[in-house]
Amino acid sequence: MTSRSVSRTLASAILGLALMAGSAAPALAAPCKDAKGKFIKCPPKPVAKKGPCKDAKGRFAKCK
C-alpha cells in the first residue's frame, strides 16, 4: 500500500465513524416523543433485580 491509499482509507474510516456517531443521537431521543413528534416525559426505566432470589433463611429459592 502506498502512503496515499493508507491516508485515504484512514480518512474514510474516520468519516464513517463520525457519521455513525452523529446518527445515533436522534435515535436515542425518539422514545421521548409522541406520535406527532412532540417531546413528552420519558417513561421511567425498569428497576433491575439485585441478584438471585433467596428465602428467609438465606438459601437460594425460585423467584416469583
C-alpha positions as CSV (number, residue, x, y, z in Angstrom):
1,M,0.0,0.0,0.0
2,T,1.1,3.5,-0.7
3,S,1.0,6.4,1.7
4,R,-1.8,7.9,-0.3
5,S,-4.1,4.8,-0.1
6,V,-3.4,4.5,3.7
7,S,-4.4,8.1,4.3
8,R,-7.5,7.7,2.1
9,T,-8.5,4.6,4.0
10,L,-7.9,6.2,7.3
11,A,-9.9,9.3,6.3
12,S,-12.9,7.2,5.1
13,A,-12.8,5.2,8.4
14,I,-12.9,8.3,10.5
15,L,-15.7,9.8,8.4
16,G,-17.7,6.6,8.7
17,L,-17.3,6.6,12.5
18,A,-18.3,10.3,12.7
19,L,-21.4,9.6,10.6
20,M,-22.4,6.7,12.8
21,A,-21.9,8.6,16.0
22,G,-23.9,11.6,14.7
23,S,-26.8,9.4,13.6
24,A,-27.1,7.7,17.0
25,A,-28.2,10.8,18.9
26,P,-31.7,11.3,17.2
27,A,-32.4,7.6,17.7
28,L,-31.8,7.9,21.5
29,A,-34.3,10.8,21.7
30,A,-37.1,9.1,19.8
31,P,-38.7,7.2,22.7
32,C,-39.4,10.5,24.4
33,K,-41.5,11.8,21.6
34,D,-45.2,11.1,20.9
35,A,-46.7,10.0,17.6
36,K,-46.9,13.7,16.4
37,G,-43.2,14.3,17.2
38,K,-43.7,16.4,20.3
39,F,-41.4,15.9,23.2
40,I,-43.1,14.1,26.2
41,K,-41.8,13.0,29.6
42,C,-39.9,9.7,29.2
43,P,-41.3,6.7,31.0
44,P,-39.2,5.5,34.0
45,K,-36.7,2.8,33.3
46,P,-37.5,-0.6,34.9
47,V,-35.6,-1.3,38.1
48,A,-33.1,-4.2,37.7
49,K,-33.2,-7.0,40.2
50,K,-30.4,-7.3,42.6
51,G,-29.0,-10.8,42.4
52,P,-30.8,-14.2,42.8
53,C,-33.8,-14.8,44.9
54,K,-33.4,-16.1,48.4
55,D,-35.7,-17.3,51.1
56,A,-35.9,-16.2,54.7
57,K,-33.0,-18.4,55.8
58,G,-30.8,-17.0,53.1
59,R,-30.9,-20.1,50.8
60,F,-31.5,-19.8,47.1
61,A,-35.1,-20.1,46.1
62,K,-37.3,-19.8,42.9
63,C,-38.1,-16.2,42.0
64,K,-41.7,-15.3,41.9
